[in-house]
Structure formats: C-alpha cells, structure tokens
Amino acid sequence: MTLTEGIVIRAGNGMYTVQANGHLVHCRLRGNLKKHFEYSISLSNSRRVTRAKHPHVADAIAVGDNVRFAETQRGSGVIEEILPRRSRFARQGFRGREQTVVSNLDQLMIVFACAEPRLDPWKLDRFLVAAEAADIEPVIVLNKHDLIDVDDLNRLIEPISDLGYKIITTSARDEHGVDPLRDALKDKISAFVGPSGVGKSSLLNCVQPGLNLQTSDIGYVTFKGKHTTTSSQLIPLLFGGWVADTPGLRNLELLELGFDELVECFPELRAHVGNCKFDDCRHESEPGCAIKAAVDSGSVQRRRYESLLVLAGEAKAK
C-alpha cells in the first residue's frame, strides 16, 4: 500500500481535509488510530491486544498534524499514520479530556481587542501561560486600536510590554499594523487565538485579501463576541507560511500543571525561583520568599503575581 504524506488543514465531524502535493484529499481516520491499545507481553504466545481504550485526548488528529494516508479514490482517502508533533496548543476539554486546538506551531498570535470588548488582562494571562507551557512563542496582537485614544492605548500596553513579549497593534477597520503582522507571519506556522469578537477573522481578511472569512459584530448588550469561526482551519499564506483560524475561546481551560510548572510559565518570576529561604516555598505566606520580595519591591507586577495564585488555586481544585 502506497502512503502519501500531507498536512491536515481542516478537521470536523470525523472528516479531515489533507493537503498533499498541491491538491486536497478528504480523509477519514483508520479506526484503530482512535484508540490506545495495550498488548500482551508473553514470550510464548503471539502478541495480541489485551485492552483497547479511548485516549485521554478529545481529538486524535488536529489541524496542523502531519499524516500519511492511502488514497482510496480520487479526492478521498484513509489516514493510516499520524506523525510525531513538535508542538501543540491544547486546552482542557469536556470531562477533563485534552483538546488539541492546533499542532506543529512556530508561534501563537494571541489576539485581544483594545476595546469592544475591552482587554481582560486576567484572560490574557491564561493564553500566555498556555503558550509558555506548550513552549510556543507568543505574540500579542492588540486589535481595534482605532477605538481608543493614544494615552489610553499607552496605558493599556505599558504593563504588557514590561513582560517582554512582542506586541503588534492593529486595526482591521483602517488596516493599521497589517504590514508588521504580515512580516511576523511570513514563513511560519502560526495560530490566531483569543476571545470571540476581537476581530481575528477580520484581521486575517486584511492580511490576505480574498480569504472572505465570515465575520460578525459583538453583542452590544453583553459586549461578548459571537462565535463566527466554528471550526479550526489551516490557511496557506500567499507570501509564505500557514496560519490557523480557530474558534473564539471565551474560557480557556488550561491543561493540568503542577505549581512549579505554573511558576515557570511566568517569565518575570523565573529569575527569582530558587532564591527563596525554603526549598519548598509556595510563594504565598512563607518568610524569605524571593518572589514575594520582588512583588513588594515593585519589580514584579502584583496583578501578575495574583494571577499566578488564582491559576494555582484552580489547578489545585481540579
């Protein structure tokens, strides 16, 4: 059986669109790839399956996966092999099962609006922690900059820029910042993530005219975005690279992280780890805590420290 290698550019309802050799093939997944098998280890008997169970992940395949498939007829096929991932952006899904949103990323374009809906720094922290935990470079894109004045924009950006992350301000309405955004996306595999209604699809339509991704306005009663994009897709960029358009995530449930792992996801805290008086310091009320001292001195933002404690409390409650 001849297998062809390709990349999954769309996934939904058990079907996967794979791009290979310049054309698209609509594939289903070989049944045994949906389960995790345990085998007998007897030396005297032939190897046999002793148990088959569903894996702890919600999706066996995600957009961005490299796969090998057998073409059954023109335009359709069966995925026979999923190649190893070098990175993945995932969240905690239904009943605690991990859901991979997109895989094999170079960077995560975390899109928030400057206004309508206004930026929620606590929610932004969740996306930054998710990127750090996955070892994917985060880039913060602040859209709708045309809706606030310069002074308010500077006040919004200052505490974020202090963290050292790259920030691009944009406006899909007047196309401000679209060129720097293109430069950041060129020749990389990126994903646009963020809350609903912040203008992710509108920005992508500006980055590559002709995409015609569906867009909609936010609800002006709740100021919450509507879920315009309902499934992830990987889009080839004419100037080089790929970008994933993902459904808006109003609540990003982080994967389970130990407390020490969570602390490492806050870059400004890393320099202080290991400098506490006690090796098992939990950075809450212990004497001689280097992180608490950094917060008290102002070298670490108190709100970020409080965000760490909130996320740690959530992880402990799971």
N, C-alpha and C positions, 0 to 999 in steps of 0.2 A: 504494500500500500504506500503510495507516494503522499508525503505530507508537505504542505506549504506553510511557510511562516508568515504571520501578519500581525497587525496591531488592532485591538478592539477599539472601535471609535464610537460605538453606541451599544447600550445594553438596556434591556427592559422586557418584562413578560416572558422570561426564559429564552429570548432570542438575542443574538449578538451579531452586530454588523462588524465585519473584519475587513480592513483594507490591506490588500496584498498585491504587489506588482502592479500598482496603479489602478486596480479595479476593486469593487466592493462585493463581498460574499456574505450572504445571510446564513448564519450558522446556529445550530443548536448544540448543546453540550452533551458529550458522551455521558450516559447515566452514572457510570462508576466514578466520574470525577466529582460528582455532587456529594459523595460520602467519604468518610475516613475509614479505611479498612485495617483490622488487626488480624495478623496471620499466626498460624501455629508455628512453633519453633522446634518441633520434634525432628530428630535426625533420622529416624527410622521410617517416617511416613512422608509422603509428598506434601509440599506446602499447600495449605488451604486456608480460606477465610474463616476465622472463628467469630468475628463480630464486625458488623457494619453499622456505623452511626453517622449522623449528620455532624459536620464540623461546627465549632463554636462561632464561625463567621456566618453572617447572613447571606453573603454572596460569594460563590466560588470564583466568579470572574468579575472584574471591574473594568470600567473604561480605562484605557492606558495599558492593559495587560498585553504582553506579547504571547502569542499562542501558535500552535501548529494544528492544522486542520486538514481533513480529507474532503475534497470537493466531490459531492455525490452527483450533482448535475450542474449545469451552467448556472452560476449565481447563487448556489446553496451548498452547504457542507456541514460537516460534523467536527467539532473541536475535540481533538484527541489528546492534546498535551498543553498544559499551562506552564510557561517558562518562569523561572525564578524572578521575583520582583526586587528591584534595587531600592525602592521606597514606596510608601503608600500613605495616603491621607485617609484616616478612618475615624469613625465615631462609634459610641455605644448605641446600638440599635434596639429593636424590640426584644423584650425578655432577656436583656443583657448580652445578646449576640452582637459581635462586632460587625459593623458595616463599612466596607471599604468604599469610599466615595470615588477615588481615582488613584491610580498607581503609577509608578515609574516617573515621578515628578522631579524636575530640577528646582522648581520654586512654587510657592503658594502666594498668589496675588489676593491679599485679604482686603476686600472692598467694603468700605463703610461710607456713609453719606455725612457731609458736614452738617446738613440739616434736612429735615423732612424725609426720613426720620433722623432725628439728631443722634450723634455718635454716642454710643454707650461704652465707656472705657472698660467696664467690667466684662462685657461681652467680647470686646476686642481682646482682652487678656486670654479668654478661652481659646480663641483662634491662634494667638501667638504661642500659647502653651502647647496646643495640638501640633503646630508646625515644629516647635523645638523638640517635642517628644518623638516626632517622626524623622527628625534630622533633615528637615526640608527648609530651605532658605525662605523666610517670609519677606514679602514686600507689601507695605501698607499703601493702599490706594484710597485717597480721600476724594470722593466724587461730590458733585453738586457744589463746588466751591463758589459758584456764582450766587448762591443763595445767602451767603453771609459776607459781612464786610471784612476788610483786611485785618483790623485789630482783633476781631473775634476769631478769624482764621489763625492768626499767630498764637492767640491764647489756647486754641484747640491743639495746635501742632506742638507747642513747646514741650509739654510733659511727655509726648510720644517720641519726639526727636531726641530727648535726653536718654532714651533707652538704646539708641544706636542703630535702630532699624532704618532701612531705606524707605522714604516716603515720597509718593508721587501724588500731587494734587491735580485733579481733573474736573472737567465739566463736559458731560455728554451733550449738553444743550449748545454750548458755543465752541466745543472741540478743544478747549484749553487742556494742555497737558497730554494730548493724544500722541504727539511725536515722541516725547520721552517714554510713554507707555509702550509704543511700538519698539523702541530701542531696547527696553527691558525684556520684551517678549521674544525678540529675534533669536532664532536658532536654539530655543529652549523649549522644554515641555513644561507648561505652566497650567495651573488651575485657578479659575476665578471662584472664590468662595466668599461668603459673607451673608448677612441677613437679607431677607426679601425686601424689595423696594428701594435698594440703594443704587440701582442702575447698572448692574453687571452686564445684562444683555445689551442695554443701550450703549455702553462703552465698547463692547465687542463689535457692535454695528459700526461704530466710528473708527475703530482700529482697522477693520477690514470691510469697507463699504460693499454692499451686495449680499451680506450674510442674511439680512432680513430676519433676525431672531425676534420672536414675539416679545413685546414689552407692554407694560401696563402701569398705570398710576397707583400710588399708595392710597390707602383708605384714609380720608381726612377726618374721620371720627376717632379712630384708634391710632392713626399715624403708624400703622404697621403695614409692611409690604405685602402684596399679594404674590402667591407662588406662580410666577409666569413660566419659569422653566420647571418642568415636572420630572425630567429625567436627565442624567448626565450624558454629555456627548463630547467627543474629542474632535476639534476643528483644525484642519491643516491651515496654516497661515501662508499666504502667498509670498511674503517676504522672508519666510523661513521659520520653522518651528511649529509647535502644536499648542493649542490652548483648550482646556476643558471648561465648558459652561456647565455649572452644577445647579441643582435646585437650591433655592434660598433656605437657609437654616436658621429658624427663629431661635431654637435652643440646641446648641451644640453639646451633646453629652460626650464628655471626654472618656477615653479608654481608662481602664484601671491603672493607676500609677501609685507606686509607693511614695511615702513622704519625701525621702531623699531624692527620688527621681523627679518629683514635682519641683523641689527647690532648684534642681539643675536646669529646669525649664525657664527660670527667671535669670537671664544673663547677668543682670546687675548684682545678683546675690552670690554668684559663683566665686568671686574673689574673696568672699568672707567665709565660705564653707571651710571648715577645718580649723578656724581660728577661735572657736568658742572654748570656754573653760572646760566644758564636759563633752566627751566624745559623742554621747547620745543626746545632745541638746536638741530639743524640739522647737526651739526658737519662739517660744511663747512667753513663759514667765521665769525661765531659768536664769540664775545670776551668771554674769560673764558671757552673755550671748553676743557674739560679734555682729550678727545680723541685726539684733535689736539696737545695738550701739550705733550701727550705720543708719538705721532709721531715725534714731533720736538726734543724730548729728546732721541729718538732712541730706546725706549723700545717697540714700535710698528713699524713694518716694513712699510715704506712709500708705497711700492708697494701694500701691502695688503690693506692699507687704500684707495689707489687709486682704487683698485679693488672693494671695497665697494661702492665707489661713482659711478663707471661705472654700477654696477648691480642696484644701486638705480635709476640711470638715465634711465636704460632700463625699470625698473618696473614702473616708472612714465610715460613713453611714451606709455605703453600698454593701 
